[in-house]
Amino acid sequence: MDILQLVVSALTGLVAVIPLVVQLVKYVQKAVKERNWPRVIEMVTNYMERAEAMFETGADRKEWVLAMVKASADTIDYNIDMVAIGKLIDDLCGMSKVVNAPTEEVGV
């Protein structure tokens, strides 16, 4: 009877701990992805710079950058959100148009 109570107690403890372990794993995975985000941005901007010289149209550039990011992520077995990368590329292009906008000369 004592062994049965011990097994039941152990199983009850495991049932309580398993959801905590699952949440911890999710938290660690999220932290790893967020920690690597600056590296991902650097990689994307480097690919964008190279694509600028290689392709004529923005669509071709974006397609190539996405393919290179995907290939890089696959090489290191890193799960990456390609929708977020596409949005990042669009946002960086939009920011570039604002930052590099032609300046108007102010008449004196």
HELIX and SHEET records of a PDB file:
HELIX    1   1 ASP A    2  MET A   54  1                                  53    
HELIX    2   2 GLY A   58  THR A   75  1                                  18    
HELIX    3   3 MET A   82  VAL A   99  1                                  18    
END                                                                             
